[in-house]
Amino acid sequence: MSALTSFYFDAFRISVSSILEHKLRAFLTLIGIIIGVAAVVVVGASISGLNSYVSKEISKVLGTNHFMIARMAFSGRMEDDAFERANRRNKKPTWDEYEYLSQNCKNCSAVGAQMFNSTDLNENGVEMPSVTVNGVSSNFEIIEDKVIIEGRFISVDEELRSAKVCVIADDVREKYFNGISPIGKTIKVRGIPLNIVGLEDKRGQLPGSSFNRAIYIPVTLHAQIFGNGPNGLQIHGKGSSPETFDIAIEEARTLLRNKRGLVGSEEDNFGLVNTKELGGQIDQFTNSIAVVVVPITLITLIVGGIVVMNIMLVSVTERTFEVGLRKAMGATRKQILLQFLIESALLCAVGGIFGLFLAIGVTLIITLAAGITMTVTITYVVLSVAVSSIIGIVAGIYPAWKAARLDPIVALTKG
């Protein structure tokens, strides 16, 4: 056992000595491995960071543990035939159904209503087209985890009496009240002056949607101004916790099915979507990116391995005399083979470690520059270092085999 330990220790020491004797050559050899490992880890960190960023944006936009029921609501792409069937079958939620769910959904911490329409604002000749006017229930602040940075949200009393009040989002504030407090000021929607009682904090954004270009008014007032409109009423619910979220959704679905008299295998005649499904779709999307991008970055490691193989062949040629002398002194083919394999694997493992440090530096720079928190995940660290070490072993097999096959007499003569 001690002899075996001594052999591996001596092999490691000789490998380190050989690498240090040719520092520049070793560094240039490892550049491909370093870049390859760094690329894999950075890609992994980017995917993880993108997942976290989008999930955070979805939470800022829609809140957590939040689901929505509407005539047509679905996440992802729906097949054309399925869409046509749903479009013919589905019915708009009604105010009576909203009240029914609000009173009977025991696992819902809140049930609210929303209607929305788009309108153009015009204040003192300053126009702002396509502003979303959301008619919401007073508990919408809780349902969507809204942050009101000035003033307050719509009250229950204001909802009941259709008060002419509103809460404005950041883009509207910037357009009409930049540099001053909007609280107590008025803004006209379809010619009706609304008293501004609150200012919503700037929210996240999703592709193709600006949630900061919005005004919130009591849902009852919205019905008076716009009527039911083409979009109709939406029912929004919130689970009390992530653990009970799925239970709350299923309870709401069952209640609405019962209210509409649906039985057995009859399909839902309403749409239901939740924030968890959106997060799952983001995970699928980023995983698809990983499946394409990670193999491409691994190609860099393979190229680096070819360079390592080339340098190891040069090393075998340079150390022909050393190999011959060791074999003359009793070293076996297996020992010579292991000697060069250890050196090759050590080269690539060192390159993997340097690549890891480079990746950490790059992710820190991107985090500071882009504002997206990139997390170096242990999975990609292990993958990149393991692959680099394996490539080192594979790249060293042929040079090591060539060295092990050298005839000691010929090797000493050439030396």
N, C-alpha and C positions, 0 to 999 in steps of 0.2 A: 504493500500500500504506500509506504514511504517512498519507494523507488518511483512509483507512478506519479505521486505528488511532486517529487523532485523533477521528473521529466517535464511535466506541464509548467512548472515554475520556470525551469530553464528555457523552455520553448517560448514562454511569454516574455521573459527577459531578453532573449535574443531578438524576438520580433520588435520589441520596443526600441532596442538598440539599433536595429536595421532601419526603422522608420526615422529615428532621430538623426541618423547619419545623413539622410537625404531629406531634410525638412521641406525644402521648396518643392521637390518632386512629389513628396507625399501630399503637400497641401494642394498642389495643382491637380493631383490625382483625385483628391477628395471633393473638389469643387462640384462635380456632378452629383455626388452623393449628398453633399450639404444642401444644394439647391433642391434636389428631389425630395429630401426629407422635409425641408422647410415648406415646399409647395404643398405636400400632402397635409401637413399640420395646419397650414394657413387656410387651405380649402376647408378642412374640418372645422376650424374655428369660425370661418366665414359662414358656413352652413348653420352652425350652432347659434352664432350671433344673429343671423337673419331670422331664424326661428323665434328667438327671444324678442327681437325687435318687432316682428310682425304681430306676435302674440300680445306684446305690450301695446301696440297701436290699436289692435282689435279691442283690447280691454278699455283703452281710453275712449274709443269711439262708441262701443256698444255696451261696455260694462262687463262684469263677470257674472257667471251663473244666470245668464239672461237668454230667454227664448221669445220667439215672436210667432204669432198665428195671424195669417192673412189669407186672402182668397188664393193668391199664388205666391208661395214662399218656398224656396228650395235652395240648397247650397250645391255648388258644383254645376256641371252641365247635365241637363235633362234631355233624353232622347226626344226627337221630334214627335214621334207617335205618343209617347207618354205625356208630353207637354200638351198636345192637342186634346187628349182625353181629359187631362186635369183642367184645361181651359173650358171645356164643355161642362164638366161635372161640378167644379168647385163653386161655392157660393161665398159672398162677402160676409165676414163676421158682422153681427148686429150689436147694437147697444144693449139689448136684452141679454145676449150671450155673454158680453163683457161683464155685466153685472152678475150674471149667474156664476161665472168662473171666479169673480172677485169674492163672492160670498161662500163658495163651496170648495175651492182649491185649498185644502188644509196644509199641504206641503209647500205651497207658494208663500214666500215671505211678502210678496207684493204682486198685485195684478193691476196693470194700467192700460190706458187706451191712447192711441195716437192716430191722427189724421195729418196728411201733409199735402201741400200744394206749392207750386212755384209762382213767384210774382216778381215784378220789377218795382224797385223802390225809386222814389224821386223826392228828394228833400232839398228845397231851395235851389232847384235846377241841377242838383248833383244826382246823376242816375247811377243805380246799381242793379243791373239786370240779373234775372234768374236766381233770386234769393229764395231759399226753401223756408216756407212758413209751416212750422210744426205745431199742430194743435195737440196738446198733451194733457194727461191727467196730472194732478198735483204731486203724485208720488213718482213721477218720471225721474226726478232727481236721484231717487234711491235706486230705481230699476237700472238706469244706465250709469250709475256711479258718477254723476256729474259733479264737477267742482265749480262752485260759484265763488269767484274771487272778489266780487263787490256786490253789495245788495243781498238779495235773497231770490229763491225760486217762487213760482206761482203757488199760492196758498189754496187750501181746500175751499175756503169761502169764495175766493175769486173764481174758482172752477165752477162752483154751484150757481153763482149769479152771473156767469159769463162776463166777468169784469174786463174792461178794456186795458189790460196790462200786458207786458211782454218781458221776456228775458232775451237779450241779444248775445250772439256769438262774436268771436274775436274779429272776423273780417268786417262785420257791420260796424263794430266799434271803431276800427281803424279807418273806415271810410267816412264816417260822420262825426265821430267824437274823439278823434286822435288828439291825445294830449290833455283831454279833460274828462271828468267823470260823467258817464251817461245817465247815472241814477237820477231819477226825477225829471229827465228830459222826455220829450215825446218823439215818436216816429210814426209815420203814416203807412198803413197797409190798406191798399184799395181805397184810399181817401179817408180811412178811419184813424184818428189819432190814438195811439197807444202809449200809455205811461210806462216808461222803462223802470222796472223794479230790480233787475239783476243783470249781471254780466258773467257769462260763462267763460271759464278758462279755455285757453287754446287747446283744441283736441288733436288727436292723431288724424292721419289721413290714410285712406285706402285708395288703390289705383282707380282713377276715374271719378273719385268722389271727394268733394271738399265739405267737410262737416262743420267748418268754421264760418261758412256763408249761410247763416241760418238765424231764424227768429223763433222763439217759443211763445205760444199764446195758449190760454185755456182751451181745451178740446171743444167745449161747448160754444165758445166764441168762434172757433174755427168753423164749426158746422153752420153758424149763422152767416158768416162771411162767404164761405166757399161752397156750402151745401155738402152733400156726401162726396161729390167729386168722383173722378174715374178710379181713384185708388181705394176709396172706401175706408172703413175702419180697420185698424190693426189692433190686436190684443197682445200686450207684452206681459211676460211673467218673469219672476225672479225666484230662484231657489235659495233657500236659507243658507246652504253650504254646498261645497263641491260634492260632498258625500250624498246629499239628498237631491241634487240637481236632476239626475235622471228620473228619480221617483216623482218629482214635481212635474216634469214634462209629461210623463206617462199618465199622471193623474189628470192633468189639464186636457190631454188628448182624449182620455176616456170620458171625462165630463162633457166635452163638446160633442163627442160622438153620441153620447146618450141624449144630450139636449136636441140633437138633430135627428134622433131616431135611427141611427145607423146600427146595424146588428151583424153579428157573425163575421163573415169574410168580406163584407162590403168595404170598399176602399174609402179612406178619408176623403171628404169633399171640401177640404181646406188644406192650406199649406202650413207647415211648421218647420222652423229653422232655429238652430241655437248656436251660440258662440263656440261651443266645444267642437261642433262639426266643422266650423270655419277653421279652427286651429288644427284639426286633423287634416284638412285639405292642404294647409300650409306645410305640414309635416310631409305629406305625400309629394308635394311639389319640390321641396328642398331635397328629399331623398332621391327623387328622380334626377335632380341636378348632380347629386353625389355619385349616382351610378354612372353618369356620363363623365364627369370631371375627374374623379379620383383615379380611374384607370389611366386617363391621359397623363396625370401628374406622375403616376407610377412608372410611365415610360421613361421619364427623366432618370429615375433610379436605375432602370435597366441599362440605359446609356452609360450611366456612371459605373455600373458593374463591368461593362465591356472595357472601359478605360482602366479599371482596377486589374482586370485580367491581363491586359496588355503590359501594364507596369510590372505585374508579378512575373510575367514571362521574361521581361528584361532583367528582373531581379534574379531569377533562376540562372540566366546566362552569366550575369556578373559574379554569381557565387558558386560557379561550377566547382572550383577548387575546394571551397568550404564543404560542399556536399560530398565530394569525393573523399576528403579527409575524414569526415564524420562516418561515412560508410566503411572506410578502411579501419576505423577504430571500433566498429561493431554496431553502428546504428542500423536499424532495420528499415525496410522500405516504408513500413507503417509509420515509424517515427519521423522519417523525412517528410512523408505525406502530411502528417499532422502538423509538423513545424511550419510548413508553408500555408496550410489551411488556417492555422491560428493567426498567422501574420496578415493574411488577406481579410479574415473576419474582423480582426482588431482594427485594421484600416477603416473598414466600412462602419464599424460600431462607433469609432471616434468621429467619423463623418456624420453619423446619425445624431450624435450628441451635439456637435457644433450646429447641425441643421436645426435641431430643436431650439437651441438658444437663438438662432437667427429668426426662427418662426415666432418665438415669443416677442422679440424686438419688433418685428413687422406688425404683429397683431396689436401691440401697444400703440404703435404709430397710427395705424388705421383707426383704432378706437378713439384716439385723441382727435384725429383729423375729421373723421366721418360722424362721430358721435354715436356709433353703434358698438355696443359692448360685445367684443369678440372673445369667446371663451375657448381656451385650448383644452380640448377634451382628451381624457386619458385613452379613449379608444383609438384615436388617430395617432397619438404619441406612441402607443404600443405597436400599432400597425406599421408606422413608418420606421421605427428603430428595428423592429423584428424583420421587416422586409429588407432593410439595408444590411443587416447582419447576414441574413440568408443569401442575399445577392453576393456578399463578400465571400461566403463559403462556396457558393456555386462558381463564382468568378475565379476562385483559387484552386478549384478541383483540377483543371487541366494543367496549369503550371506546376502544382504540387505533384501530380501524377508524373509529369515529365521529369521533375527533379528526382522523384523516387526511383525512376527507371534508369537513371544515369549509372553507367558502369564506373566503379571507383577508380580503376586503372586509367581509363580514358579521361575521366574527370580530372584526376591529378596531373595527367600529361598535358591537358588543355590549360590547367591552371598554371 
